[in-house]
Amino acid sequence: MWKDLSPTIYRKRLIIEGVPNKVVDKNKIDDYLNRLSKLLKMTLVIAPLTRENPRYGLSSYIYWEESGTHFYYWHKPFPFLSIDIYTCKKFETKVAMEFTRKYFAMGKIVFKEIRF
């Protein structure tokens, strides 16, 4: 069971998942995370840290003053991505979702939003 132990601190998590129409590489992920930072008006602390694992795909993290975002991309058994935006600053869910859908040319995406 979940209980908000700190109701005075705003926190929001947005998980976006989808199947991109094209292969995603490190440069595409880094560019996406940098553009997402600007779009959501987050303060960049450290540029994207992206690592490729031949077995699992790519994973990346961008560090914001307001928290950050994890990005996971699997190339096997088919292209799939999962993005976890976590921040203490309010942002528009629809803006992040539409940007992500268009950026990766995804017809359908799913999301889960958690606010504290």
Secondary structure as a PSIPRED ss2 file (coil, helix, strand):
# PSIPRED VFORMAT (PSIPRED V4.0)

   1 M C   1.000  0.000  0.000
   2 W C   1.000  0.000  0.000
   3 K C   1.000  0.000  0.000
   4 D C   1.000  0.000  0.000
   5 L C   1.000  0.000  0.000
   6 S C   1.000  0.000  0.000
   7 P C   1.000  0.000  0.000
   8 T C   1.000  0.000  0.000
   9 I C   1.000  0.000  0.000
  10 Y C   1.000  0.000  0.000
  11 R C   1.000  0.000  0.000
  12 K E   0.000  0.000  1.000
  13 R E   0.000  0.000  1.000
  14 L E   0.000  0.000  1.000
  15 I E   0.000  0.000  1.000
  16 I E   0.000  0.000  1.000
  17 E E   0.000  0.000  1.000
  18 G E   0.000  0.000  1.000
  19 V C   1.000  0.000  0.000
  20 P C   1.000  0.000  0.000
  21 N C   1.000  0.000  0.000
  22 K C   1.000  0.000  0.000
  23 V C   1.000  0.000  0.000
  24 V C   1.000  0.000  0.000
  25 D C   1.000  0.000  0.000
  26 K H   0.000  1.000  0.000
  27 N H   0.000  1.000  0.000
  28 K H   0.000  1.000  0.000
  29 I H   0.000  1.000  0.000
  30 D H   0.000  1.000  0.000
  31 D H   0.000  1.000  0.000
  32 Y H   0.000  1.000  0.000
  33 L H   0.000  1.000  0.000
  34 N H   0.000  1.000  0.000
  35 R H   0.000  1.000  0.000
  36 L H   0.000  1.000  0.000
  37 S H   0.000  1.000  0.000
  38 K H   0.000  1.000  0.000
  39 L H   0.000  1.000  0.000
  40 L C   1.000  0.000  0.000
  41 K C   1.000  0.000  0.000
  42 M C   1.000  0.000  0.000
  43 T C   1.000  0.000  0.000
  44 L E   0.000  0.000  1.000
  45 V E   0.000  0.000  1.000
  46 I E   0.000  0.000  1.000
  47 A E   0.000  0.000  1.000
  48 P E   0.000  0.000  1.000
  49 L E   0.000  0.000  1.000
  50 T E   0.000  0.000  1.000
  51 R E   0.000  0.000  1.000
  52 E E   0.000  0.000  1.000
  53 N E   0.000  0.000  1.000
  54 P C   1.000  0.000  0.000
  55 R C   1.000  0.000  0.000
  56 Y C   1.000  0.000  0.000
  57 G E   0.000  0.000  1.000
  58 L E   0.000  0.000  1.000
  59 S E   0.000  0.000  1.000
  60 S E   0.000  0.000  1.000
  61 Y E   0.000  0.000  1.000
  62 I E   0.000  0.000  1.000
  63 Y E   0.000  0.000  1.000
  64 W E   0.000  0.000  1.000
  65 E C   1.000  0.000  0.000
  66 E C   1.000  0.000  0.000
  67 S E   0.000  0.000  1.000
  68 G E   0.000  0.000  1.000
  69 T E   0.000  0.000  1.000
  70 H E   0.000  0.000  1.000
  71 F E   0.000  0.000  1.000
  72 Y E   0.000  0.000  1.000
  73 Y E   0.000  0.000  1.000
  74 W E   0.000  0.000  1.000
  75 H C   1.000  0.000  0.000
  76 K C   1.000  0.000  0.000
  77 P C   1.000  0.000  0.000
  78 F C   1.000  0.000  0.000
  79 P C   1.000  0.000  0.000
  80 F E   0.000  0.000  1.000
  81 L E   0.000  0.000  1.000
  82 S E   0.000  0.000  1.000
  83 I E   0.000  0.000  1.000
  84 D E   0.000  0.000  1.000
  85 I E   0.000  0.000  1.000
  86 Y E   0.000  0.000  1.000
  87 T E   0.000  0.000  1.000
  88 C C   1.000  0.000  0.000
  89 K C   1.000  0.000  0.000
  90 K C   1.000  0.000  0.000
  91 F C   1.000  0.000  0.000
  92 E C   1.000  0.000  0.000
  93 T H   0.000  1.000  0.000
  94 K H   0.000  1.000  0.000
  95 V H   0.000  1.000  0.000
  96 A H   0.000  1.000  0.000
  97 M H   0.000  1.000  0.000
  98 E H   0.000  1.000  0.000
  99 F H   0.000  1.000  0.000
 100 T H   0.000  1.000  0.000
 101 R H   0.000  1.000  0.000
 102 K H   0.000  1.000  0.000
 103 Y H   0.000  1.000  0.000
 104 F C   1.000  0.000  0.000
 105 A C   1.000  0.000  0.000
 106 M C   1.000  0.000  0.000
 107 G C   1.000  0.000  0.000
 108 K C   1.000  0.000  0.000
 109 I E   0.000  0.000  1.000
 110 V E   0.000  0.000  1.000
 111 F E   0.000  0.000  1.000
 112 K E   0.000  0.000  1.000
 113 E E   0.000  0.000  1.000
 114 I E   0.000  0.000  1.000
 115 R E   0.000  0.000  1.000
 116 F C   1.000  0.000  0.000
